[in-house]
């Protein structure tokens, strides 16, 4: 799986808030997140993360995850 890390970690809304440090954690979060407004988009972003191999693909997947979290109103302190 991807090695990219978020620095600083992404903080997502929840009870309690969730810190995402890596693409692995982002993928795990997405696998179990049930409140998606657009489940097909969530699944597409997850697929993108899981397929990211090169450093460039990982950066792109990280940016895609951040954009998805923001569109779902999950991202705190952007």
C-alpha positions, -999 to 999 in steps of 0.1 A, spaced: 0 0 0 10 36 -3 36 52 19 26 89 17 21 106 50 1 138 58 22 164 75 5 178 95 -20 150 99 -55 156 86 -81 160 114 -116 148 104 -148 154 122 -162 126 143 -169 116 178 -141 117 187 -122 135 159 -100 113 138 -64 120 128 -52 107 94 -14 103 93 -10 82 61 -28 70 30 -31 36 47 -51 53 75 -71 72 49 -80 40 31 -90 23 64 -112 53 73 -129 52 39 -136 14 41 -157 19 73 -171 54 67 -209 49 62 -220 86 61 -208 94 26 -231 117 6 -218 102 -26 -208 65 -19 -197 60 -55 -172 89 -51 -160 75 -18 -154 41 -35 -136 57 -65 -113 77 -41 -106 45 -21 -97 27 -54 -74 55 -63 -56 53 -30 -53 15 -31 -38 17 -66 -12 44 -59 23 30 -63 47 58 -73 54 89 -52 35 110 -78 5 87 -77 6 88 -39 6 126 -38 -23 127 -63 -42 102 -41 -35 122 -10 -48 153 -27 -79 134 -39 -85 121 -4 -82 157 11 -106 170 -15 -131 142 -8 -129 148 29 -135 185 24 -165 179 0 -180 156 27 -175 185 53 -152 162 73 -120 182 72 -113 203 103 -88 232 103 -80 234 66 
